[in-house]
Amino acid sequence: MKSKFKNPFSENTMRIISMLVGSALSVIVLTFSVLALVQIEKGTVESASGYIFGIFIVLGLSRLITFLKEKTKISFLRFAILLAVDIALGILAFFAKDNTYFYSLIGGFYCLTIIASRVFKILQKRTIREIVFSSILIIFSALLAIGLFVPDKNISPVAPILIVCILVTITSFTEVLSNSFSQLKLNVLFKIVLKTYAFEIILGLATLIVASALIFTYIEPADAPNNLGGNFGNSLWYAFAVVTTIGFGDFTAVTATGRVITVLLGIYGIIVVAVITSIIVNFYNETAGKHDSKQIEDIKKETQKK
C-alpha cells in the first residue's frame, strides 16, 4: 500500500512558524530601508543601492511565505507577478549605483506593485472597508508613480531614492504591525470601545492631556532647565508621559502650580487607565471567549487522545 505523506507539523505549529518567518523578513526589510536612508543622508548613494537590492530580494521571499500560507489561485497569481517585479527591481537596484533615473524607475514600479497588491486584496476580501482603504492607496500610489516616471527637473536628483526608501519603510513597518495584531480581534475591541463608556473615557483623557499641556505651556518658565514653557509640543509630550505613568523624565514641571497639575494628572491617569483596561479586557474575554470555546474543546479532545 502506498503510504500517504503526513505533515510532521500541526496546523498551529505551521501558523506560528509562518508568522515568525514573515515577521523576521519584515524586520529585515525595515532594517535595510532605514540603513539605506542613513547612507543617503551621509551622501553615499552607492552604498544605499546595495541595501535596496537586499530589500527587493527579501520582499520576494516574503511573497513566497504569503503564498504558502494562503495557497489559493489568487494568491499564486499575486505571488508570481509580484515576485517577478521584485526580482527585476532588485537587479535594477544592483546596477543603479548613483543613477537617479534608475531609482525613478524603481520607485515608479514599486508603486505599481502596491497598486497590484491592493487590487488582489479587493478581489480576496470584497468588503466595503477594504475597497475604500485600498482605493485610497491605489490613487495615492498611482499619482506618486506618475510623478516618479515623469520627474520634475527642479526636484533634487536624490528625491527618487528617498521616496523608494520611505515607501519601503512605511509598508514594512505596517507589515510588522499587522503581524503583531494578526491574532487580535480588532473588530471586537472596536465594538467594545463604542458600546461601553470606554470611548467617552478615552476622549475625556485626551481632552485633559491637551488642556494640561496648554497650561504648562503658559505657566512654566521658558528659561528653566528641562523647560516646558513656550513649547506646546514638549508640554503635550510631558502630559502624555505623566497620564500614562511612563515618566521619561526628559521634561519636568518647576512651578508649584505645574507640580500640582502633574500630581492630579498622575492620579487621574492611574485610575482611568486601570478602568479602561478592565472594561476592555472583561468585555473582550466575554465576547472572544464565546468564539474561542470551540477551539478550547478541540484542544482538550486532542490532549485526551494523546
Summary of the structure (lengths in Angstrom):
residues: 306
radius of gyration: 25.2
end to end distance: 26.1
largest distance: 86.5
contacts: 878
relative contact order: 0.07
helix: 80%
strand: 0%
